[in-house]
Amino acid sequence: MKESNSVGLDTIVELSIRRGILFPTASIYGSLSGFFDWGPIGVEIRKNVLDSWWDYFVRSRDDIVGIHGSIITHPRVWEASGHIDEFIDILIECTKCKSRYRADHLLEDYGVRIEQLNIDMINKLIKEKNVTCPKCGGDLGEAKPFNLMFETFVGPQKDKSSVAYLRPETAQLIFINFKNVMLSARMKIPFGVAQIGKVFRNEISPRNFIFRVREFEQMEIEYFVNPKELNNCPYFDSIEEYKFMLLPAERQGEGSDEALEIKAADAVEMGYIKYTWHAYWIIESLKWLESLGINMKNIRVREHTKSELSHYAVQTFDIEYNFPFLGWKEIVGIANRGDFDLRRHSEYSKTNMTVIDDHGERYIPHVIEPSFGLERVVLTIITDSYRVIEGRTVLSLKPKIAPFKVGVYPLLKRKEFIQKSMEVYSMLKTRFLNVFYDESGSIGKRYARADEIGVPLGVTIDHQTLEDNTVTIRFRDTREQIRVHIDKLIEKIQTLLS
């Protein structure tokens, strides 16, 4: 069977819009850059990914609980976290047409990668590389800092006293509720707090469809550990033999972009990952991505170099996917944030964030943070599952991610076929919920529509069904078919889906 899975971004965008996965928001008004609406198919995929994440990291564990924090919180939170001073990108403007760009993105287009946002260095490189405005070819002005937080006002007075911010991350809502959660849920260190929610970043130049947007959804865990126990993860034995591709900072410093295959235990022993707790959460993040059906040959773990580390980070690793249209790009970040956040909130709020250990000693917990962007994960899933098999488009989605598990089709649009099909549809709908019925157009076109949105199984009611009460089950990727008696259909589909 001839198969290809190389795909361009334009193809992904076209498929997403045509089949109701994602739409540019307010397209009838020309849309708004960096904002998207989930369509009928996309909203099901989105929900399945979120449920999978929550089940894997929260419901299946005893050491993690969840919260759902406010989108707007006290502005002092963002002072303490460093976002007001540190959460910036470098803006550059065309002197001719006044178009604005993110400076490091412009330089990337000229083959120059910037790890540290240094304004003087960026101005120097813009001149050396003779970078001009992509729209009109005009000269570019001086680079300047631009804070990415969206400002708003709370209350009737629109002045400095009422300024607030849409949250640029979910993490801080966990940190400021650390003591509340620990006491109310009776949690004991080590433990984690998980959260799924919308965040907002006023990106200078959102691009590449849903890869870089201004409103997106984060799935984050802040896992609190006694700093003396960072290298004593009790779960490490379960993942120490796991092999993955790692690109350490020292290799990047030597000019190499070649990752090495390594076991988790060796990555810690050789000093590439400083602590077993950090290694554990890197591997758990990889295992969840693998459970979604993502091809791990397209995945690597890259360590941040010293120059690109965030102001709060002790050590950070990105899980990157090799997009055919973007190259290696981050889809998950796992950071060792140390005690930065709890210490800062303790200082700014005058609240005691310390914990007492079994020996009566007080300490501020350190934090390991696995942070997932929903939109980037979904883009990865769609890209990785996209196939052209003998001329037909197929999304080879894992059943748990697919928007529908089963499609039901009458072979012909005649009363006896439709009546029997509706009986089968109602039976399957009661058991599997995510089932759809389609009688429009030829049977071939109906199969094709289902293949494009990743429906793994199709049940067809044909002439033989009316004779012996058997139906065909069609497999999405291979187009193979088997016959099953209706009395055994639910059991068979359950087996195939699992």
HUWO-V735589 format. One record per backbone hydrogen bond with DSSP energy under -1.0 kcal/mol. CO is the residue of the C=O (numbers start at 0). NH is the residue of the N-H. E is the energy in kcal/mol with one decimal. If there is no record, write none. Layout:
co=<CO & CO>
nh=<NH & NH>
e=<E & E>
This chain:
co=<1 & 3 & 7 & 8 & 9 & 10 & 11 & 12 & 13 & 14 & 15 & 15 & 19 & 19 & 20 & 22 & 25 & 25 & 26 & 31 & 33 & 33 & 34 & 36 & 38 & 40 & 41 & 42 & 43 & 44 & 45 & 46 & 47 & 48 & 49 & 50 & 51 & 52 & 53 & 53 & 54 & 57 & 62 & 64 & 70 & 73 & 75 & 76 & 77 & 81 & 82 & 85 & 86 & 88 & 89 & 90 & 91 & 92 & 98 & 100 & 101 & 102 & 103 & 104 & 106 & 107 & 115 & 117 & 118 & 119 & 120 & 121 & 122 & 123 & 124 & 125 & 132 & 137 & 138 & 143 & 145 & 147 & 149 & 151 & 156 & 158 & 159 & 161 & 163 & 166 & 169 & 170 & 170 & 171 & 174 & 176 & 177 & 178 & 179 & 180 & 181 & 190 & 191 & 192 & 193 & 194 & 196 & 198 & 200 & 206 & 207 & 213 & 215 & 216 & 217 & 218 & 219 & 221 & 222 & 223 & 224 & 225 & 228 & 229 & 232 & 234 & 235 & 235 & 238 & 239 & 241 & 243 & 244 & 245 & 246 & 247 & 248 & 249 & 250 & 251 & 259 & 261 & 262 & 263 & 264 & 265 & 266 & 266 & 267 & 274 & 275 & 276 & 277 & 278 & 279 & 280 & 281 & 282 & 283 & 284 & 285 & 286 & 288 & 289 & 294 & 295 & 297 & 299 & 300 & 301 & 304 & 309 & 314 & 315 & 316 & 317 & 318 & 318 & 319 & 320 & 320 & 322 & 326 & 328 & 330 & 331 & 332 & 333 & 334 & 335 & 336 & 337 & 338 & 339 & 340 & 341 & 342 & 343 & 344 & 345 & 354 & 356 & 360 & 362 & 365 & 366 & 367 & 368 & 369 & 370 & 371 & 372 & 373 & 374 & 375 & 376 & 377 & 378 & 379 & 380 & 384 & 386 & 387 & 388 & 391 & 393 & 394 & 397 & 397 & 404 & 405 & 406 & 407 & 408 & 411 & 413 & 414 & 415 & 416 & 417 & 418 & 419 & 420 & 421 & 422 & 423 & 424 & 425 & 426 & 427 & 428 & 431 & 432 & 433 & 433 & 435 & 441 & 442 & 443 & 444 & 445 & 446 & 447 & 449 & 450 & 450 & 455 & 456 & 457 & 458 & 459 & 460 & 461 & 463 & 464 & 468 & 470 & 471 & 472 & 473 & 474 & 479 & 481 & 483 & 484 & 485 & 487 & 488 & 489 & 490 & 491 & 492 & 493>
nh=<389 & 387 & 11 & 12 & 13 & 14 & 15 & 16 & 17 & 18 & 20 & 21 & 40 & 41 & 38 & 36 & 28 & 30 & 29 & 34 & 213 & 214 & 24 & 22 & 42 & 44 & 45 & 46 & 47 & 48 & 49 & 50 & 51 & 52 & 53 & 54 & 55 & 56 & 57 & 58 & 59 & 60 & 191 & 193 & 166 & 76 & 79 & 80 & 83 & 85 & 86 & 87 & 147 & 145 & 102 & 143 & 100 & 140 & 93 & 91 & 105 & 106 & 107 & 108 & 111 & 110 & 117 & 121 & 122 & 123 & 124 & 125 & 126 & 127 & 128 & 130 & 136 & 132 & 94 & 90 & 88 & 201 & 165 & 163 & 158 & 161 & 162 & 153 & 151 & 199 & 172 & 173 & 174 & 175 & 177 & 180 & 181 & 182 & 183 & 184 & 186 & 223 & 64 & 221 & 66 & 219 & 217 & 215 & 202 & 211 & 210 & 200 & 198 & 373 & 196 & 371 & 194 & 192 & 367 & 190 & 365 & 228 & 231 & 276 & 235 & 237 & 238 & 239 & 241 & 264 & 263 & 261 & 300 & 259 & 302 & 251 & 252 & 253 & 255 & 254 & 245 & 243 & 266 & 267 & 268 & 269 & 271 & 272 & 270 & 278 & 279 & 280 & 281 & 282 & 283 & 284 & 285 & 286 & 287 & 288 & 289 & 290 & 293 & 292 & 297 & 298 & 321 & 319 & 246 & 317 & 307 & 312 & 335 & 303 & 333 & 301 & 330 & 331 & 299 & 322 & 328 & 326 & 322 & 320 & 372 & 318 & 370 & 316 & 368 & 313 & 339 & 366 & 342 & 343 & 344 & 345 & 346 & 347 & 348 & 349 & 362 & 359 & 356 & 354 & 224 & 336 & 222 & 334 & 220 & 332 & 218 & 376 & 377 & 378 & 379 & 380 & 381 & 382 & 383 & 384 & 395 & 393 & 3 & 391 & 388 & 386 & 396 & 400 & 401 & 456 & 435 & 458 & 437 & 460 & 413 & 417 & 418 & 419 & 420 & 421 & 422 & 423 & 424 & 425 & 426 & 427 & 428 & 429 & 430 & 431 & 432 & 433 & 434 & 404 & 405 & 407 & 445 & 446 & 447 & 448 & 449 & 450 & 451 & 454 & 394 & 453 & 475 & 406 & 473 & 408 & 471 & 410 & 465 & 467 & 468 & 485 & 483 & 459 & 481 & 457 & 478 & 474 & 472 & 470 & 487 & 488 & 491 & 492 & 493 & 494 & 495 & 496 & 497>
e=<-2.1 & -2.9 & -1.7 & -2.6 & -2.5 & -2.5 & -2.4 & -2.3 & -2.6 & -2.4 & -3.0 & -1.0 & -1.7 & -2.0 & -1.9 & -3.2 & -1.8 & -2.8 & -1.6 & -1.5 & -2.8 & -1.1 & -1.7 & -3.0 & -2.9 & -1.9 & -3.2 & -2.0 & -2.3 & -2.4 & -2.5 & -2.6 & -2.2 & -2.4 & -2.5 & -2.8 & -2.4 & -2.7 & -2.0 & -2.1 & -1.5 & -1.6 & -2.9 & -3.0 & -1.9 & -2.0 & -2.7 & -2.0 & -1.6 & -3.3 & -1.6 & -2.1 & -2.1 & -2.3 & -2.7 & -2.4 & -2.7 & -3.2 & -2.7 & -2.3 & -1.7 & -2.1 & -2.0 & -1.7 & -2.8 & -2.0 & -2.0 & -2.5 & -2.6 & -2.0 & -2.5 & -2.5 & -1.5 & -2.6 & -2.7 & -2.3 & -2.0 & -2.7 & -2.8 & -3.2 & -2.2 & -3.9 & -2.0 & -2.7 & -1.1 & -1.7 & -1.0 & -2.5 & -2.6 & -2.5 & -1.1 & -1.2 & -1.9 & -2.4 & -1.4 & -2.9 & -2.4 & -2.4 & -2.5 & -2.6 & -1.5 & -3.1 & -2.0 & -2.4 & -2.1 & -2.7 & -2.9 & -2.1 & -2.5 & -1.4 & -2.2 & -2.3 & -2.9 & -2.9 & -2.1 & -2.6 & -2.3 & -2.0 & -2.2 & -1.3 & -2.9 & -2.8 & -2.2 & -2.1 & -1.3 & -1.6 & -1.7 & -1.3 & -1.8 & -2.5 & -1.8 & -2.6 & -2.9 & -3.0 & -2.5 & -1.5 & -2.3 & -1.1 & -2.6 & -1.6 & -2.9 & -2.3 & -2.3 & -1.7 & -2.5 & -2.7 & -1.4 & -1.9 & -1.4 & -2.1 & -2.7 & -1.8 & -1.8 & -2.4 & -2.5 & -1.7 & -2.1 & -2.8 & -1.8 & -2.0 & -2.4 & -1.7 & -1.4 & -1.7 & -1.9 & -1.3 & -2.2 & -3.0 & -3.3 & -3.1 & -1.2 & -1.3 & -3.2 & -2.8 & -3.2 & -3.0 & -2.9 & -1.5 & -2.1 & -1.5 & -2.1 & -2.7 & -2.1 & -2.5 & -1.3 & -3.0 & -3.3 & -2.0 & -3.3 & -3.6 & -1.5 & -1.5 & -2.5 & -2.4 & -2.6 & -2.0 & -2.1 & -2.7 & -2.2 & -1.1 & -2.0 & -1.9 & -2.8 & -3.0 & -2.8 & -2.2 & -2.6 & -2.3 & -1.9 & -2.5 & -2.6 & -2.2 & -2.7 & -2.5 & -2.1 & -2.5 & -2.7 & -2.4 & -3.0 & -2.0 & -3.0 & -2.8 & -1.6 & -1.7 & -2.6 & -2.7 & -2.1 & -1.7 & -1.9 & -1.0 & -2.0 & -3.5 & -2.1 & -2.7 & -1.9 & -2.8 & -2.7 & -1.6 & -2.5 & -2.5 & -1.5 & -2.1 & -3.0 & -2.5 & -2.0 & -2.6 & -2.9 & -1.8 & -1.0 & -3.5 & -1.7 & -3.3 & -2.3 & -3.1 & -1.1 & -2.4 & -1.9 & -2.3 & -2.2 & -2.3 & -2.0 & -2.6 & -2.0 & -2.3 & -2.4 & -1.1 & -2.3 & -1.9 & -3.4 & -2.8 & -1.8 & -3.0 & -1.1 & -2.9 & -2.1 & -2.6 & -2.5 & -2.1 & -1.8 & -2.0 & -2.3 & -2.6 & -2.9 & -2.7 & -1.8 & -1.3 & -2.1 & -2.7 & -2.5 & -1.9 & -2.4 & -2.7 & -1.6>
